[in-house]
Amino acid sequence: MPAGLLLLRLRGRLRAGRRVRVGAGARVNVARGAQVVLGDGVVLGAGSRIEARAGVVRLGAGARLGERAVIVALAGVEIGAGAVVGDWAAISDARPTWSDAETAIRRQPVRAAPLRVGERAGVGIHAAVSAPVGDGAVVGPYAVVEDPVPAGVAYPAAPQPRVGARRRPADSAS
């Protein structure tokens, strides 16, 4: 286990089970009062990041966090046992609010609530998740999840933007 993680462990902010694998450049930042719990067999991909500002970030047994994936917690995030978070995916338990049109977005309050990604759930590459994902659900690549995803449901990838309409050749009338 890297030295930085051992230091967090000594301070009581990190609990790690057996056979936890940490990829090169993975970072775990835990603020005072927050905690990170890594279950048995958890894998943190290379360059992945866990930012625990408050609450508990818990990765269940056998959960995998892909390369460069990010978890940000202001209230608490749980990744269920056997869940897979794809490369470059982002999971956050907080969302900005836009209650006052006259105030800059960066100065408006943030709404945070505990978030759970269920057991054996899958989050695709580059997906952004800010709502609960049920057990066994699959979130497609590049999807943006802002509403809860029920258990066992396949949440499609983000729709492709329409670039333009293809013109058909005009029927020639003779």
URZINOR-V279092 format. One record per helix or strand. SS is the DSSP state (H for helix, E for strand). FROM is the first residue (numbers start at 1). TO is the last residue. Records with the same first field share a line. If there is no record, write none. Layout:
SS=FROM-TO / FROM-TO
This chain:
H=3-10 / 105-107
E=14-16 / 21-22 / 27-30 / 35-38 / 43-44 / 49-52 / 56-59 / 64-65 / 70-73 / 77-79 / 84-85 / 90-92 / 94-96 / 110-112 / 115-117 / 122-123 / 128-129 / 133-133 / 138-139 / 144-145 / 149-149 / 154-155
